Amino acid sequence: MGANTNVVTDATFEAEVLKSKLPVLVDFWAEWCAPCRALAPTLEEVAGEFKDKIKVVKINIDENPGAPSQFGVRSIPTLIIFKAGQQVDQSLGNIPKSQVVSLVNKVIG
């Protein structure tokens, strides 16, 4: 992935996301998904700008079916933001940077 985003798997999801001290923005994506690939640079930018306040991670739904099923992910890309192990908000599709920042601001304000 990029310099500012990390990869999580079903095996690391609990430790990296649910038990994270920082809020976490999770990108549920797949290699074949063009809107997912289009969203990646936006997430990289947001991750860089908010790096001390939030963690941005990506989970490939084809390789890791557990977490998407646990959180009801039906289409991708889906962004879900977690704080203190709880799902706070989510967004579907390739959204503009302003909407990604708005998601982030809900948990760091």
C-alpha positions as CSV (number, residue, x, y, z in Angstrom):
1,M,0.0,0.0,0.0
2,G,1.0,3.6,0.3
3,A,3.4,5.3,2.7
4,N,0.6,6.4,5.0
5,T,-1.9,3.5,4.8
6,N,-1.4,0.1,6.3
7,V,-2.9,-3.3,5.4
8,V,-4.9,-5.3,7.9
9,T,-6.3,-8.8,7.6
10,D,-9.0,-10.8,9.4
11,A,-6.2,-12.0,11.7
12,T,-5.0,-8.5,12.6
13,F,-8.3,-6.6,12.4
14,E,-9.1,-6.8,16.2
15,A,-5.6,-5.7,17.3
16,E,-5.1,-3.0,14.6
17,V,-8.6,-1.6,14.4
18,L,-10.8,-2.5,17.4
19,K,-8.1,-2.2,20.0
20,S,-6.4,0.8,18.4
21,K,-5.8,3.8,20.7
22,L,-6.3,6.1,17.7
23,P,-9.6,6.2,15.7
24,V,-9.3,4.0,12.5
25,L,-10.7,4.6,9.0
26,V,-11.0,1.2,7.3
27,D,-11.2,0.9,3.6
28,F,-12.9,-2.4,2.5
29,W,-11.7,-2.9,-1.1
30,A,-10.7,-5.4,-3.8
31,E,-8.0,-5.5,-6.5
32,W,-10.6,-5.8,-9.3
33,C,-12.6,-2.8,-8.1
34,A,-11.9,0.4,-10.2
35,P,-13.6,2.8,-7.8
36,C,-11.5,1.3,-5.0
37,R,-8.3,2.0,-6.9
38,A,-9.5,5.5,-7.7
39,L,-10.2,6.2,-4.0
40,A,-6.7,5.0,-2.8
41,P,-4.8,8.3,-3.5
42,T,-7.4,10.3,-1.6
43,L,-7.1,8.0,1.4
44,E,-3.3,8.3,1.2
45,E,-3.6,12.1,1.3
46,V,-6.0,12.1,4.2
47,A,-3.9,9.5,6.1
48,G,-0.8,11.8,5.7
49,E,-2.6,14.9,6.7
50,F,-4.2,13.4,9.9
51,K,-1.4,10.9,10.7
52,D,-1.1,11.8,14.4
53,K,-4.9,11.7,14.9
54,I,-6.1,8.8,12.9
55,K,-5.0,5.5,11.4
56,V,-6.0,4.6,7.9
57,V,-6.0,0.9,6.9
58,K,-7.1,-1.2,4.0
59,I,-8.6,-4.7,4.0
60,N,-8.9,-6.8,0.8
61,I,-12.3,-8.4,1.0
62,D,-11.4,-11.2,-1.3
63,E,-8.5,-12.3,0.9
64,N,-10.3,-11.5,4.2
65,P,-14.0,-12.3,4.2
66,G,-14.5,-12.3,8.0
67,A,-14.4,-8.6,8.8
68,P,-16.6,-7.5,5.8
69,S,-19.2,-10.0,6.8
70,Q,-19.0,-9.0,10.5
71,F,-19.6,-5.4,9.6
72,G,-22.2,-6.0,6.9
73,V,-20.1,-4.7,3.9
74,R,-22.2,-5.5,0.8
75,S,-20.5,-3.3,-1.8
76,I,-17.1,-1.7,-2.2
77,P,-15.4,0.6,-1.6
78,T,-16.9,0.9,1.8
79,L,-15.2,3.1,4.4
80,I,-16.0,2.5,8.0
81,I,-14.6,4.6,10.8
82,F,-14.0,3.1,14.3
83,K,-13.3,4.8,17.6
84,A,-12.6,2.9,20.8
85,G,-13.6,-0.4,19.0
86,Q,-17.0,0.9,18.0
87,Q,-18.2,1.6,14.5
88,V,-19.0,5.3,14.3
89,D,-19.9,6.0,10.7
90,Q,-19.5,4.6,7.2
91,S,-19.6,5.7,3.6
92,L,-20.1,3.8,0.3
93,G,-18.4,4.4,-3.0
94,N,-15.5,6.6,-4.3
95,I,-16.3,9.7,-2.4
96,P,-14.5,13.1,-2.7
97,K,-11.8,14.0,-0.3
98,S,-14.0,16.5,1.5
99,Q,-16.4,13.7,2.5
100,V,-13.5,11.5,3.7
101,V,-12.3,14.5,5.8
102,S,-15.8,14.9,7.2
103,L,-15.8,11.3,8.3
104,V,-12.5,11.8,10.0
105,N,-13.6,15.0,11.7
106,K,-16.5,13.1,13.4
107,V,-14.0,11.2,15.5
108,I,-11.2,13.6,16.1
109,G,-13.1,16.7,17.0
